[in-house]
Amino acid sequence: MLYQHGTLGTLMAGLLEGTATIDEILEHGDLGIGTLTGSDGEVIILDGKAYHANEHGEFKVLSGKEYTPFATVTPFQVDTHFDVRNITDDEALLDKIQHDALSNNIFIAVKITGKFETMHVRMMPKQEKPYTKLIESAKRQPEYVREQVHGTVVGFYSPQLFHGIAAGGFHLHFVDEDRTFGGHVLDFEMNSGSVELSNIETLEQHFPVNNQAFLDTDIDYSTIDEDIKEAE
Amino acid sequence: MLYQHGTLGTLMAGLLEGTATIDEILEHGDLGIGTLTGSDGEVIILDGKAYHANEHGEFKVLSGKEYTPFATVTPFQVDTHFDVRNITDDEALLDKIQHDALSNNIFIAVKITGKFETMHVRMMPKQEKPYTKLIESAKRQPEYVREQVHGTVVGFYSPQLFHGIAAGGFHLHFVDEDRTFGGHVLDFEMNSGSVELSNIETLEQHFPVNNQAFLDTDIDYSTIDEDIKEAE
């Protein structure tokens, strides 16, 4: 089961107010990704703990009381796994994951643990009210690179039909072993480690039905494909 | 909660093999819509009973053992309701429903009960293997009109972001009071009756993970918008 609160589409449209607490998200799984109110940075959920990397390169454990407008989480259980023994870049590794996965037509949870030659991430800059479309803040997102870093990549593969609700294809976040660094994965080079995949049978899509802005906003989804491409 | 087995997208692509029984669908709700293996006709679920209207105008109660590739169901509970006192066509009524509904950004279950001056439906013709894209069989779908008929329209409003997973906007089926006639609603003129709406907080999207054709097929969704428009 994959639990998602909010959608990428409403986030892209600038509905950035947090509508569920991180504790509420953690009730539905122990591995996942998300962001905070204002689309503030990157949330990484691993082994039932939620971490946060902000645009300034600061990293912390979340208390659980923070609010999120968009988060995706699963009770991770391994269905497929393989080892990575040679240096490989993200493109080759994600190709292999897609090839080894049960199907390209279901959601797949991804956990990649090991040593990375390089890890290239970004953190979405926090918006203050009044919120605008996410591509506006995405334009000024800082990028960070770490070399020779141990850690874990977590996230999801989403089938193309669900592009807009989630990001079609892979959407991955990183957290290092020391829990001092993380972010939204742009690319990486992996040295060695392991890949674990979890097949998702059911998507539980939750809507923020108590948020007046969400209920009332007339959302234009006509440019969502290009917007996501630009922001991701 | 709205439970959906399969997606409109995979149905449009010609993945028409039934992958859940009607009894399994009925475990998740008492009001809904769907089709049977081969995209055979129209399933109408009302008050926990499942009915079937085929292309020949035949109508029957389902046993529950039949298989469906695509069905959507909810445990219906009324959140909003209003009476219809004057003759009104489907366009005006659906406009009013959309206006009165809690939001255009969530799924809404719809139940319209009363007397209809006219009810214009179609039934999707059953395909035999090898299955082709749904627009092929949709081209030869028969249409039926009944006048002065009592009955109930059931179905869902889906937010535009979910077009492709479901039909964006309204997707409605009809069953008459005598349980002898029904189908996929094309248009109608209502005389008098009542409208009941149920706000959906969570979509539980279930994938047919045990169906090899679904797992293996490389689906091209590039024409899905036009395909749905043509088939609906």
Interface residues (C-beta under 8 A of the other chain):
Chain A: T7 G9 T10 L102 S103 N104 N105 I106 F107 Q160 L161 F162 G164 I165 N199 I200 E201 T202 L203 E204 Q205 H206 F207 V209 F214 L215 D216 T217 D218 I219 Y221 I224
Chain B: T7 G9 T10 L102 S103 N104 N105 I106 F107 Q160 L161 F162 G164 I165 N199 I200 E201 T202 L203 E204 Q205 H206 F207 V209 F214 L215 D216 T217 D218 I219 Y221 I224
